[in-house]
C-alpha cells in the first residue's frame, strides 16, 4: 500500500522525539513500516502498520500498549492521536476528534495544521 501521509509523518515525528532508548527503537521502526490499511471513521482515522523487519529492537511494552501525547489544531478542530503497539512493534496510529458531533472530513482534506506534544 502507500507510504505515510504528511500528517502521519508529522505526528509520529513529534511522538517519537527524544533520545530515550525506547523512543529511539520506535523511531527506527517507522522507517520499516508498510501501510496495511487506512480506515476513516466519522471522527477520524486509523492506520494499520506492519513492521517489515522483525529483527529491529522493540520497546518492552508487553502484549499491547497505547501511547498518546500529541494533539493538533486542524482548521480549528482539536484532534488527538494515539500510537498503538503490539508486542513492542508499532501497529497503528489513530487520529480522532474530541467532539462527537463532528463528521471527520479533516482526515481526508487539505488543511491548516498546528501540532503540539503535551506532558
Steps between C-alpha positions, in 0.01 A plus 500: 500500500606864514754681714436710808299816437641837600267505800600149612870589464462828694315329785747210522798737489358701789400193704841343456723801573774454753799283581341243729592148381136386485400799289807455279407138430148605398640778281718243320189289440326784315754466220399134463121525506271415217140616501264204523175696513353847553153529646307825517222535756252773584746649748843424353724229360692189596810396307616139543873430462723200455866530598677317216817413691417312820868498596494870593515562875159542659363699791423277798128576534349160560229372268315826426571863578341831397695824515363843422661834579431698183207724418444722199289790386377411154308792351378589849407143597681337795633157404675248727731219390591162646776262398409133543771239566478121498779289644730804486437579133315795353158371398274798441452873512162645587384859460166612635303809588390558854162633393255217424269706279770580246524298181871459435560648160824637646668160458468497120526863386777756471523695820681751714679305770656600832635208695631481856606248762387526859637370829 
